[in-house]
Amino acid sequence: MKKYLIFFMAMFLSAFAANAWASDFYGYVAGIFVINGKVFVSVNNGNFNGAISPCSSSSDSGYYIIDINSTFGKLEYSNVLAAKATGHRVYVRGDGSCNGNAYGAVGAEIMLGVDLRAD
């Protein structure tokens, strides 16, 4: 029983730690840019679910980097392109860091996931 308690405690704390710094943004894909071999995505006209991204210059826009060299990154890129083409909203999760240098002084988070919404 003690082993299970320790396991569930570790799972709970790791889930909390993962969400403590990540920023989730719900909005529309405004732009997709390839700069220096990286794909940058700007999402705006929405809001953060929780903490505002450390990279964001306002509370209604988020900036993300997609690694298109990975299979998962190609799937993210596909969802972002579909959202831009259809005008649907996306729910994006960033890693909470501030990488790259997209749009001048504004950095971007590494995209951990994107959900194409039907609304």
HELIX and SHEET records of a PDB file:
HELIX    1   1 LYS A    2  TRP A   21  1                                  20    
HELIX    2   2 THR A   71  THR A   86  1                                  16    
SHEET    1   A 6 ASP A  24  ILE A  35  0                                        
SHEET    2   A 6 LYS A  38  ASN A  49 -1                                        
SHEET    3   A 6 SER A  61  ILE A  66 -1                                        
SHEET    4   A 6 GLU A 109  LEU A 116  1                                        
SHEET    5   A 6 ARG A  89  GLY A  94 -1                                        
SHEET    6   A 6 ASP A  24  ILE A  35 -1                                        
END                                                                             
